[in-house]
Amino acid sequence: MKKSLLHSILLFFALLLLNYVANKVNFRMDLTKDKRYTLSKTTKNIVDNISENSILIKVFLEGDFPSEFKRIQTETKQLLNQLKNVNSKINYRFVNPQGMEKQLLKNGLKPSRLSIQEGSKISEIIIFPYATVRYKDRVEVVPLLVNKQFNSQEEQLQASIENLEYVFADAIYKATKVSKKNIAILRGNDELDFIYLDGLLKTLSQYYHLEPFPLDSANVIPQKTLKLLNRFDLAIVAKPLKKFSDNEKFCLDQFQMNGGKTLFTIDNVIAEQDSLMRTGATMALNRELGLTDLLFQYGVRVKYNLVKDLYSSTIKLANGNVGGQIQYKDYLWHYFPLVNMSNTHAITKNILPVSLKYTSSIDILKTDYKNTILLQSSKLSKPYGVPMMISLDEIGVKPKPNDYNKGNQVLGVLVEGDFESAYAGRTKPFDTKLYKEKGKNNKMLVIADGDVIRNDIRQGEPMELGIDKWTGQHYGNKQFLQNAIDYLLDDSGLLQLRSKTLQIQFLDKEKAYKNRVFWQTITVVLPLLLLGIFGFIFVYLRKRKYS
């Protein structure tokens, strides 16, 4: 009797100890094929580097949600548990946003409307699918829902769950980052005014130190210009209109040889949209930027043509007058290719189609460099040589198949490798001790469209990059360029998290509703029936044993 009591007491305390350990240690064995519950090395490094203050994460996903959002709530909680296991300085709590709506709106957190189907009825609720990451005096907002067009709410939730690790790692990275890399916004060749770059630069300023750089000073003080340019990690060439001098090109070349990255968004063709809208027609002409020989050395040639694509965005034109009010209508404009990439590169994954305007095609030359096509037209496209006349009358002409039969045209290419200087074996424009004939392990991105980086202006104020002020349509330009710059400069591997894909099975609501009686019977009656059978057998055996 005493021995049995001792065993019971020991078992009781063992269970208490096991329960305590289970609450303190969050251990998960990942047996899934896609390793959805395994943190990447990148995330672990970011979280493990938090050594000073604690991080407080607030998740506004507490309350009554439909079953699908219970899933994202559960996945978020499990992810945060894993992060806390890596570093105990991470603390989190789930908060019910009810009663906090005004404050959340003031902080820029926009609510989302959810459709809930109960039987044949569909209702809507409003939630705030966000979290905040606070470290010292910094606060970063974490969007838990992917802002992209999907065929269904279930697809949006799947993409959002795939993106959870990235958005939290990204927010923690931004909040705890001490030093920022430097980006030069090149000036001096009639590049886009800053008001047209605001949509991108405002986002980049959260991660990097941005500074305008007068490249044209190379025409006066070339050695000093090159020395100052080499302080930067990346140079952005944003739609220049003026030809580059030999000194300027040599500075760009040696910047690349000394480890600097470059993003070119250039127009090799003049196609004036303002003139087109004003007169109904415009002449497309060559624009000589003087960059052909420089880019040729890196295996890229931007051609002097315009690509027309049946898969395109729209242009808004007047379409009659009703009650003294001019009526407008959107028409497909085949000079505005809409690029929807299907590759799995980290730069292009999970982004909206990218809108281009009056873009040229790119030839990729045979070199030892690694070339990745990031932007290309659809198969139903064709490049047209310039000079050529562009007229709004083309809108009323039915497209002919023979006009769009040249297949995919390269519009943007990423080049990586050990670059050789374009001035190797040539006379140098000026002497410098910084000259290198060959660089090591570098990258550059060339896009044959200057407007890919340009945001619209509404009532004198810059709009978000990727939003068309006439149609309100959202495109993926900002996300694409942000991803590209992150990839060019990224030393944390954050972008690799974007390629994480999970296969999540969602409930078929229509099928479940039709078979609800059957499943209610299975889940309610069957357990009671099994319990009754077990009880009958137990009583029968007991009576038989002791009768």
N, C-alpha and C positions, 0 to 999 in steps of 0.2 A: 504493500500500500504506500509506504513512504517513498519507495523507489519510483512508483508510478507518479506520485505527486511531484517529485523532483524533476522527472522527465517533462511533465506538463509545464512546470514553472520555467525550465530551461527553454522549452519550445516557445513559450509566450515571449520571453525576452529576446529570443533569436528572431522572432517575427517582428518585434519592435525595432530591433537593430537593422534588419533587412529593409524595413519600411523607411527608416531614417536615411540609410545609405541611398536608397532608390530616389528619395526626394532631393538629396544633395548632389548626386552624380547622375547626369543625363547621358546614358550610354545607348547608342543605337548601332546595331549591326546592319550594314547596308548590303542586302542581298539582291537589290534591284539591278536589272541589266543596264539601265542608263545611269546608275550611281547618283540618283537624285538626292540622296541623303549624305553624300560625302562632300565636305567643303574642299574647294580647290586650294592649291598651294598659295595662290595669289591672295585669297581672302585670309588665310591663316597668317601670312606674313604681315598684312595690313593690320589685322587685329592684334597680333602678337607684339607689334611695335608700340602699342599704347603703354607707356610706363609711368606717366606722371599722374594726371587727374583721371577721375572716373568718367565714364560716358553714361548719360541717361537717355534712354530711348523710350519715347511715348508713342504708342500705337493706338490710333483712333478706330479700333475695330471691336469695341465692346458693345453688346446690345443684341437685339433680335435681328438675325439675318436669315435669308433663305439658305438652304443646305449647301448650295454652291459656294457661297461666301463664308460659310462655316469652314469650308475646306481651305480657303486662302488664309483664314484666321488661324487655323490649326497649323498650316505649313509655316506661317510667319512665326508662331510661337516656338515651333520645333527648331527653326533656323536660329532664332535668338538664343535658344538653349545651347545650341552647338557653339555659337560665338562666345557665349559666357563660359563654356567649358575650356575654350582656347585661352581666354583672358577674363579673370574674375572681376576686372575693373568695369566690365560692361554690365549695366543694370537696365532693366526694362520693366514697363508696366503697360497694361492695356487700359485705355480710357474710353468711357462712353461720351461721345461728342454732344449728347443731348444737353441743351442749355448753354453750349459753348459756341453756337453757330456764328454769332456776330464776331467773336474774337478770331475764330478760324478764318472767316472771310477776310477780316482785316489783315491777317498774316498771309493772304494770298492762296489759301487752301480752298479750291472750288469744289462744291459738292457734286456727286454723281447721282443720276437717277437709275434705279434698278427696276426691271420688270419682274414681277413675281406671279407665277402661274399656279393657281390652286384650283384643280379641277378644270372647269371651263372658264373660270374667271381669271382675269389678269389685272393686277394692281401694281402701283408704283410706290417705292419708298426712296428716301434721300439719305445717302451716307457720305461720309468723308473718308475716302480710302487713302489715308496718308499716315505717315509716322514722322516724328521729328527726332533728330540726333543732336544732342547738346554736349559740347566739350568746351570747357572753360567758358569764354564769352561767345563762342560760335554756335550757331544753330543751323542745321541743314534739314531741308524738307525732303522726305522720301515718298515719291508717288508709288503706291502699291498696285495701281491699275495701269496697264500699258495703254497709252493714248494713241490708238491706231484703229482703223476701220476693220471690222471683222464681220464674218457672215452670221455669227451668233454670239450670244453672251458667254456661252461655254468656251468658245475659241478664245475670247478675250481673257477669260479667267485662266485658261491653260497657259497662254503667253505670259500672263502676269506672274504665275507661280514659277515659270521658267526664269523669270527676270528678277525674282526676289533676292537671290544671293548677290547679283550685280548691284542692284539699287542700294542695298544696305552697305555693301563693301565700298561702293562709290561715295556714299554720304560720309562714312567713317573716314575714308581717305581724305576727302575735302576738309572735314572738320579738324583733323589731326595733322594735316600737312603743314610743315614748318616753312620750307623754302619752295619757291615756285620757279619753274623754268621760264625763260625769257623768249618772247615772240616779237619780232620786228615787223611792223606794218609798213612796207616800203612806200616811199613817196618820191616825187620828182619826175614821174613819167605820166602825169595826168591820170593817176589811178582813181578809183571810185572815192568820192567824198565820204567822210566818216559817218555822215547821217545815213548813207546807204549800206554801211557795214555794221551799224549799231546792233542789228538783230543777232549777228554772230558774235561780235566782240563782247557784248554784255554777258553772254554765256561763258565765253572763254576766260573772261576776267575772274571768274570764280576759281579757276584752276591755275591760270598762268599770269605772269606779269607781261602786260602789253605796252608797246612803246612805238610811236611813229619814228621811222628812220629815213633821213634824206639821202637816198642813194645817189642823187645827182651831184652831191658834194664830191663824188669820185672824179668829177671833171675838173675840180680845182685842187683838192687835197687827196689824191687817190690812196696813198699809203695809210694815212690816218683813217680814211673811210673804211678801208678793208680791216684795219685793226679794230675799229669800233664795231663793225658789223659782226666780227667773229666773237663778240661777247654774247651774241644771241644763239639760241638753240634752233630756232625756226624762223624763216622769212616767208611772209605772205605777199605774193604778187597779185593784186586784186584788180583785174581788168585795166591794164595800162592802155593808153591811147597814143602815147608818144614813143618814138623809136629809141631803143637803148643804145647808148654810146659804147665804144670798145672798152673804155675804162669801167663802165657800169657792168658790162657782161663779164669782164675779168674778175671783178669783185664778187659777182654771183658765183662764178666758177670756183674761185678759191675759197669762198665761204662753204661750198659743198665739199671741196677737197679736205677742208679742215674740220669736217664733222657736222656742219650745219645742215639742217633739213630745209627743203623748199616746197612750197605749195604754189603752183602756177594755175591761175584761172584767167585765160587769155582769149581774146577774140581776134582771129586772123582775118575777119571779114567785117566791113562796116555795113550794118543794116539798121537804119534809123527808124525806130518804132514811132517816134513823135512825128516824123515826116510822113510815115505811112498813114497814121490816123488823121493827120491834117489834110493831106491831099489825096489819099486813097491809093497811092503808089510810091515806091522808093526804089532807088538803084543800089544794089548790093555790090560793093567794091572791095578789092584787096586792101588790107591794112598791113603796112610793113612795120613790124616791131623790131626786126633785127635779131630775133631770138632763134631763128631757124638753125644756124650753125651750132649754137650752144646746145640746144635740145637734141640735135642730130647726134652729137657725141655721146649722149646718154641713151641713144637707141629710140628716140621719139621724134616723129615729124608731124606737126600740126598742118593739115592741108588747107589750101585756099578754096574752100567750097562751103556749101550750106546743105545740111542734111534735112530732108523732108521725111516725115514718119507718119503713117496712118494712125499709130497709137500716140496720140498727142493731147496736150491740154487745150484750153479754149481761149478765145478772145471775145470780148463783149463789144457789140456794135449796136447802134440805134436801129430799131426795127418798127418804125411807125410812130404815130402820135394819137393818143386817146385822151380826150377831154383836156387838150392843151398840155398834156404831159408826155414827154418823149419816152417811148418804151424801148427797153434794151433786151437783147437776147444773146446767149452764149453760142458761139460757133466754134467747131473744131478748127484749129489753125495748125497745119501740118509742119510749120516751121518751129513749133514748140514741142519737141519730142518729150514724152513722158517715160522716164526710165524706171522700170520695175525689175530689179535684178533678182535672179533666182539662185545665185551662188551662196555659199555658206561662209564667205569671208566675214571676219568679225566687224569690218567696217560697214558692210551692207546688210547684215542680218537684222531682221525685225524692224525695218524702217519703211515709211511710206514711200511711194514712187517719187523720184526726184524730177523736178521740172527744169528743163533747159530751154533757152531761147536763142534762136539763130546760131546754132552750134555747128562747128566744123567736125570733120572726121579726123582720126589719127592713124597714121601708119606706124606699126611697131617693127623696128628694124632687127635684123639678126645680130645679137650680141651675146656676151656671156652673162648679162644681167638677168635677174628674175623679173618677169613682167606679169602683173596681175590686172586683168581688165575689170575695172570696178563699175564703169558706166558704159552701156552700149545701147544702140537703138534696137527696135524690134526687127523681126525678119522682113516686115513690110515697110521698108525704107529705101531711100536712094539719095546719094550725094549729088548735088548740082554744082557745076563749076561757076565761078564768078569772073567777070561782071555778069549780072543778071537782073532783070526787072522783077520786083515783088509787088503784086497788086492785090487789093482786097477782092477784086472780081474773081479770084481763084476760089473763093468760098462757095460760089454758086456753081462751080464746075465739078461734076461727078468724077471722083478719082478713077484713073485707069490702072488696071493691074500692072501693066508694063512700066508705069511710072514709079512703082514701089517694089522692085524685083531684085534689088542688090543685096538683100540679106542684112544681117547685123553689122552696124558700123560702130567702130570703137570711138567713144566720146571722152573717156577718162581712164588713165592707166597709172598704176602704181609701179614704180621702178625701184628695185633694191639690188645692192651689190657693192663691189669695190670699184667705185667710179674712177675713170681716167680723165684727166683734165682735157678740156677742149683746146687748150693752148700747149699741149705737149708737142714738142718739135716745131713750134711756131714762134714768131716774134711776139714778145709780151708787150702789152700797151704801156706798162710801167714796171720798174724793178721793185721787188719787195722780198724781205727775208722770210715772209710767211708763205712763199710759193711752195706748193706741193704738186708733184706730177700725178700722184695717185692717192685717192682716199681709201678709207677702210669702212666696210660694213655700213653703208649709208642708205638713205631712202629719199625719194622725191615723188610727188604726185602732180601729174599734168592733166588739166581738164580743159577741153577745147571750147569753153564757154565762160565768158566773164560774168554773165548775169546769174550764174548758179550761186554766187556769193552775195548777190544784191537783194536787199529787202525793199519792199514798197514803202511809200510815204503817204500818210493820210492826214489831211489838215495840218500839214507842216510837221507832223510827228512820225518818227520811224516805227514801222510795224515789225512784228516778229518775223524773222526770216522763214520763208516757206508758206506764208499766207498770201493769197492773191487778193488784193484790195477790191477788185471788181467782182469776183465770184465768191469770195470767202472760202474758197477751197484750200485745204491744208495739204502741203507737200512735205517731203522728207529732206529738204535741202539742209536745214540747220542740223538735224541729227546726223546726216551723212557727213557733213563737213566737220562737225565736232568729233565724230568717230574717227575720221581720217586724221585729224590733228592729234587726237589722243594716240592713235596708232603710230604716227610719225615720231611722237615724243615720249610715248608711254614706256616707263621703266618698271611699272608695277604689274603689267599684264592684265589690267582690269578688263580690257576689251575681250579677252578670251572667255570671260564669263558669259558674254552675250550668246556664244555659240552653244551653250548648255541647253539641251532639248529633252523635255520630259514627255512621256506618253501617259496622259491622265485620262481615265475612263469616267465619263459623266453619265448621269442617270438619264434615260430616255423618258422624259416626262409624259409624252402622249401614250406610250406603251404602258407605263406604270399606272396611268389613270384608268386605261381600259381594263387592266388586270388587277385593279386595286382590291377587289373582293377576294380573289384567289390568294394574293399575297397577305392580306389581312388574316385570312384563315390560317395560312401557313405560319405566320409570326405570332398569332394569339392562341388559336385553338390547338395547333400541333404540340407546343410545349406543355399545355395542360393535359393533353391526351397522353403524352409520354410520361408525364409525372404520375398520372393516374395508373397507368400500366405498371410503372415501377413500384408504386405503393401497393398495388394488388399482389404483385409477385412477392414483395417483401413480407407482407402480412401472411400470405399463403405459406411461404417457406418457414416463417417463424412459428406458425401454428403447427406445421408438420414436424418441426424439430422438437417442440416442447409438449406436444399432445401425448 
